[in-house]
Amino acid sequence: MGMDLTGAGGYAAWNWQGWRGILELANRYGWVPAGTEPPSWDEGGPWDGRPWSRTYFSNDGQRVTAEDAHALADALKRALPDMPDEDAVAHKMETIACLPDGTVLRAPKRGVELSLLESFAGGQQRLREFIAFCRAGEFAIR
């Protein structure tokens, strides 16, 4: 389970750890979260006006405004030059599974911790795609 994001930029998905990492990375590079807006609907009807926590960490259909999404994209773009490539952390990783489609799943070796930037090593293309998703405008978290 994770975060399914839908909006003007289409669809993006992150597992919980990845989503938390994305938001932390953006925060470290200058993003100041504006807080989310309540969903436009709740189970097929309008939001009932209950108090809203403004959290990014639930799947309630809350909305990230276009302005906040653009600020998120700007911060992530600033992080790109500092991200190591996959080879830079290869010595810290081990193969944990090989999927039928040929995908190799890797994780840090036991007892090894990766820095936040290292945890995104080799993922620059995915991050660029997410930056484009955010630049497209408002999105909902489901």
GIJOMO-V939714 format. One record per residue. N is the residue number from 1. RES is the residue in three letters. SS is DSSP state (a for helix, b for strand, c for the rest). OMEGA is omega in whole degrees, -180 to 180 (none if undefined). Layout:
# GIJOMO-V939714
n=N res=RES ss=SS omega=OMEGA
n=N res=RES ss=SS omega=OMEGA
This chain:
# GIJOMO-V939714
n=1 res=MET ss=c omega=-179
n=2 res=GLY ss=b omega=-176
n=3 res=MET ss=b omega=173
n=4 res=ASP ss=b omega=-176
n=5 res=LEU ss=b omega=179
n=6 res=THR ss=b omega=180
n=7 res=GLY ss=b omega=-177
n=8 res=ALA ss=c omega=-179
n=9 res=GLY ss=c omega=-180
n=10 res=GLY ss=b omega=-174
n=11 res=TYR ss=b omega=173
n=12 res=ALA ss=b omega=179
n=13 res=ALA ss=b omega=176
n=14 res=TRP ss=b omega=169
n=15 res=ASN ss=b omega=-175
n=16 res=TRP ss=a omega=-178
n=17 res=GLN ss=a omega=179
n=18 res=GLY ss=a omega=180
n=19 res=TRP ss=a omega=178
n=20 res=ARG ss=a omega=179
n=21 res=GLY ss=a omega=179
n=22 res=ILE ss=a omega=-178
n=23 res=LEU ss=a omega=178
n=24 res=GLU ss=a omega=179
n=25 res=LEU ss=a omega=179
n=26 res=ALA ss=a omega=179
n=27 res=ASN ss=a omega=179
n=28 res=ARG ss=a omega=-179
n=29 res=TYR ss=c omega=168
n=30 res=GLY ss=c omega=179
n=31 res=TRP ss=c omega=174
n=32 res=VAL ss=c omega=-175
n=33 res=PRO ss=c omega=177
n=34 res=ALA ss=c omega=-174
n=35 res=GLY ss=c omega=-178
n=36 res=THR ss=c omega=174
n=37 res=GLU ss=b omega=180
n=38 res=PRO ss=c omega=179
n=39 res=PRO ss=c omega=177
n=40 res=SER ss=c omega=-180
n=41 res=TRP ss=c omega=178
n=42 res=ASP ss=b omega=-178
n=43 res=GLU ss=c omega=175
n=44 res=GLY ss=c omega=179
n=45 res=GLY ss=b omega=-179
n=46 res=PRO ss=c omega=177
n=47 res=TRP ss=c omega=-172
n=48 res=ASP ss=c omega=175
n=49 res=GLY ss=c omega=176
n=50 res=ARG ss=c omega=177
n=51 res=PRO ss=c omega=-176
n=52 res=TRP ss=c omega=-176
n=53 res=SER ss=c omega=-179
n=54 res=ARG ss=c omega=-176
n=55 res=THR ss=c omega=173
n=56 res=TYR ss=c omega=-170
n=57 res=PHE ss=c omega=170
n=58 res=SER ss=c omega=-179
n=59 res=ASN ss=c omega=-174
n=60 res=ASP ss=c omega=-178
n=61 res=GLY ss=c omega=179
n=62 res=GLN ss=b omega=-174
n=63 res=ARG ss=b omega=170
n=64 res=VAL ss=b omega=-177
n=65 res=THR ss=c omega=178
n=66 res=ALA ss=a omega=-179
n=67 res=GLU ss=a omega=179
n=68 res=ASP ss=a omega=178
n=69 res=ALA ss=a omega=178
n=70 res=HIS ss=a omega=178
n=71 res=ALA ss=a omega=176
n=72 res=LEU ss=a omega=178
n=73 res=ALA ss=a omega=180
n=74 res=ASP ss=a omega=-179
n=75 res=ALA ss=a omega=180
n=76 res=LEU ss=a omega=177
n=77 res=LYS ss=a omega=178
n=78 res=ARG ss=a omega=-179
n=79 res=ALA ss=a omega=-174
n=80 res=LEU ss=a omega=-177
n=81 res=PRO ss=c omega=-178
n=82 res=ASP ss=c omega=-177
n=83 res=MET ss=c omega=177
n=84 res=PRO ss=c omega=174
n=85 res=ASP ss=c omega=-175
n=86 res=GLU ss=a omega=-179
n=87 res=ASP ss=a omega=-177
n=88 res=ALA ss=a omega=-180
n=89 res=VAL ss=a omega=-176
n=90 res=ALA ss=a omega=-179
n=91 res=HIS ss=a omega=-180
n=92 res=LYS ss=a omega=-172
n=93 res=MET ss=b omega=173
n=94 res=GLU ss=b omega=177
n=95 res=THR ss=b omega=179
n=96 res=ILE ss=b omega=178
n=97 res=ALA ss=b omega=172
n=98 res=CYS ss=b omega=-178
n=99 res=LEU ss=c omega=-180
n=100 res=PRO ss=c omega=-179
n=101 res=ASP ss=c omega=179
n=102 res=GLY ss=c omega=179
n=103 res=THR ss=c omega=178
n=104 res=VAL ss=b omega=178
n=105 res=LEU ss=b omega=-179
n=106 res=ARG ss=b omega=178
n=107 res=ALA ss=b omega=177
n=108 res=PRO ss=b omega=176
n=109 res=LYS ss=c omega=180
n=110 res=ARG ss=c omega=179
n=111 res=GLY ss=c omega=-180
n=112 res=VAL ss=c omega=177
n=113 res=GLU ss=c omega=176
n=114 res=LEU ss=c omega=172
n=115 res=SER ss=c omega=179
n=116 res=LEU ss=a omega=179
n=117 res=LEU ss=a omega=179
n=118 res=GLU ss=a omega=-179
n=119 res=SER ss=a omega=177
n=120 res=PHE ss=c omega=-178
n=121 res=ALA ss=c omega=180
n=122 res=GLY ss=c omega=-177
n=123 res=GLY ss=c omega=-177
n=124 res=GLN ss=a omega=-179
n=125 res=GLN ss=a omega=178
n=126 res=ARG ss=a omega=179
n=127 res=LEU ss=a omega=177
n=128 res=ARG ss=a omega=178
n=129 res=GLU ss=a omega=179
n=130 res=PHE ss=a omega=176
n=131 res=ILE ss=a omega=178
n=132 res=ALA ss=a omega=177
n=133 res=PHE ss=a omega=-179
n=134 res=CYS ss=a omega=180
n=135 res=ARG ss=a omega=-180
n=136 res=ALA ss=c omega=176
n=137 res=GLY ss=c omega=-176
n=138 res=GLU ss=c omega=174
n=139 res=PHE ss=b omega=179
n=140 res=ALA ss=b omega=178
n=141 res=ILE ss=b omega=-180
n=142 res=ARG ss=c omega=none
